[in-house]
Structure formats: C-alpha cells, structure tokens
Amino acid sequence: MNELITDYKLRITNKKYILLFASLLFTLLVLFIVDLVIGPVVIPAKEIITILFHKSSQNIAWINIINEFRLPKAITAIIAGAALAVSGLQMQTLFRNPLAGPFILGISSGAALGVSILILGGSLFSISAILAENTYAIIIAGCIGASAILLIMFLVSLRINNMMTVLILGMMLSSMINALVSFLQYFSSNTALKSYTIWTMGSLAGLDNAQIPILACITIIGFVIAVLFSHPLNILLLGEKYASSMGVNIKWTRIGIMISTSLLAGSITAFCGPLGFIGMSIPHVARKLMNTADHRILVPACILCGSIMMLFCDILASLPIYNQSLPINSVTSLIGAPIVIWIVLKPQKAER
C-alpha cells in the first residue's frame, strides 16, 4: 500500500512539473512573438509569423527589421536570461548563499576590465580608436578578461578548500579590478568614457546573425556542464562533509561549476555587457514555482524562467512610448531587485 501511495505521489508530481514546464514554454513563445511585435515600427503579428516561416512579406522593410534587428535581439534575450539564471543557481548552491549571483567570482569584473582597457586605455596603451569601436574586438577583450579571472580562481580553488575563503577572495579581486577600471575612467577621454558607459548599460541589440551562434555554442557547453553536475549539487545542499561521504569529488565539482558559471556569465557579459539581478533573482523564482530544491528540475526551470524574464525586460525597454530603447541593465535591475527583496523578506517554506 505504501509503495502504491508513493508511486501515485510521484505520478502527480511528474504531471505537475509537466504542466508547469508546458506553461513556461507557452509563456516564452508568447513573449517571443510580443518582443518581435514591439518596436517603433508597427508590424502585425500575422506578418511576423509569415516572415519567420515563409521568409516573405509584402513590405521588404519589415523583413529587414525582423531578420536583422528584432529576431537577433529576441534570441539574444533568451540566451542571456537562461545563461545568467543557471549560473546564479549554481553560485547560490555552491556558496550556500541565497544572495550569491553569477558575478560573485569576479568574472563580470574581469570582462569589464578587458573592455575598459580596450575602450578607455587608448592613450595609455596605444590602442587604435577604430579597434576600440569594433564589436568583435570588444567581445574578444571581454572574453580574455573573463578567462583571466577564471584561470586565477581555478588556481585558487586547487589550493584552498574553504569556499567562503574563495568567495571572499573573489570579492576582493572584483574590488581591485573595479579600482583599476576607475583609474582608466579618470584618465580617459570624454568620448571613450561615454562609449564605456554605454557598454555598462548593457545591450541585447549589439549581436548580429553571425555572432549569435558563437554565443549559443559557448552557453550550450555551460548548460551541459550544469546538467552533468545537477546530482552533485543536490548532495552539496546537505553539506560538503556529507557529499564527500557519498563519494562526491568536492574539488572537481567546484571546478566544474566554476567553469560552467564562467562560460555562462562571462560570455554574456562579454557579448551583451553587464546585466544585473537576473542571475540573483530568477533561481529564487524557479524554486518558488517548482517548490523543490532538486537541480534536475531547477536547471531547466531556470533556463525557461530566465528567458521569460529577459524577454519581458526587453519588451519593457522597447515600448514605443519611449523615443528610444531604454538601457536593458537598468530595466533588469528595476525588476530583479524588488524580486530579491520580496524573496528575502517573505517567510521561507520547506522545499522538497
């Protein structure tokens, strides 16, 4: 009888998750279409669907707007939201800190340092102004900066077993990098300072159809690593000593999670600029929605919830009531910060 009751509960639970995931997928699809519709140029939803599936329309300008601007921006929003949410989930579990985010290891600061050297360090490092305005150069600079910090934190993890020490070192490293960026800002020209400030506001519209596959490949690798480490993350929730007794290799689990987070958060920062609070808030939303701490459920839930949230933010930033699109980083912060405050202040319930 007990086995039948347990099996029935599992069936109900599975049906619940299927319904939730189906609802999230439907919401994602709706917001994806809405994101393609919203903009200064009004394009009917029927025409957008025709352009997407039949590559034709009576208005050639509409085809160019969808294929060259709105579609890449919407796809970038999906990738960015999913990557930041999963990286935030991993950091919160690894450090057992509900306020941990994907940039806690200094990956974002490293990418910012690489970009600031390129944009702000023209006179100090004899960098061509043409190179500093090149999108590919900015992306490469951000990737190099993020990779350098990843290497440093990788070496630190091999020598230090206490994750709180690694956390503090990451925060100190971020502070040092921010100080270096401040020096570069102080000595840079007004034009370079404006360009860097615009980059820090974040943008989903800076990627073209050639850059999106590159970003997608990097993030897919990060997602695969996150899925592979879902079971060790579940065990880590019970403490590192218990995880070690269960045969989990703590050191390599940390390194794997750090690599996944660096690929996800570092690539998004390099390609899109810093996007705040998505990685910190969405894991909490996924836990509340799914009512579980199982990472085998939370990882795909964070992918969908993060994509939905970023599409929603992009829609708000692109509403035609503005003369131009709002900075996406400001929108994500305005929406994400209240979610974090609400999650922290709300009484916690036990998760399964």
Secondary structure, DSSP 8 states (H G I E B T S, - for coil): -HHHHHHHHHHHHHHHHHHHHHHHHHHHHHHHHHHHH-SSS---HHHHHHHHHH---S-HHHHHHIIIIIHHHHHHHHHHHHHHHHHHHHHHHHTT-TT--TTTTSHHHHHHHHHHHHHH-HHHHT--HHHHT-HHHHHHHHHHHHHHHHHHHHHHHHH---HHHHHHHHHHHHHHHHHHHHHHHHHS-HHHHHHHHHHHT--SSS--TTTHHHHHHHHHHHHHHHHHTHHHHHHHTT-HHHHHHTT--HHHHHHHHHHHHHHHHHHHHHHH----SHHHHHHHHHHHHHT---HHHHHHHHHHHHHHHHHHHHHHHT-TTSSS---HHHHHHHHHHHHHHHHHHS------
